[in-house]
Amino acid sequence: MNKATLSLADLEVGQKALIAKIHTPDKDTLKKLIAMGLLPDTSITLIRKKPAYLFEIENSRFAVDGDLAKNIFVKLFS
C-alpha cells in the first residue's frame, strides 16, 4: 500500500482507498462518522464530489460536506 495519506476530498471520482484516520474536534460528528462505518483500514470508494461528497463503504452510501471530506484521511491502494 502507498504510504501517502490524503483527504477524501482529494480522491478522484471512482477511486478506492483505505480510511487512515478522521480528524474532527466535534465528538458528536466523530460518533456519526463511526456509526457510518468510517473506521481505520476500511475500504471506501468516492462516488461523486458535487453537490456533496458521496462515498460508499461496503454496500452503503453516505454523503458529507466538503469541510468534513477534507478531514477524512485515506491511503490509496498501490
PyMOL commands that set and color helices and strands:
alter all, ss='L'
color gray80, all
select helices_A, chain A and resi 8-10+27-36+66-69
alter helices_A, ss='H'
color red, helices_A
select strands_A, chain A and resi 5-7+16-22+43-48+53-57+60-64+72-76
alter strands_A, ss='S'
color yellow, strands_A
deselect
rebuild
show_as cartoon
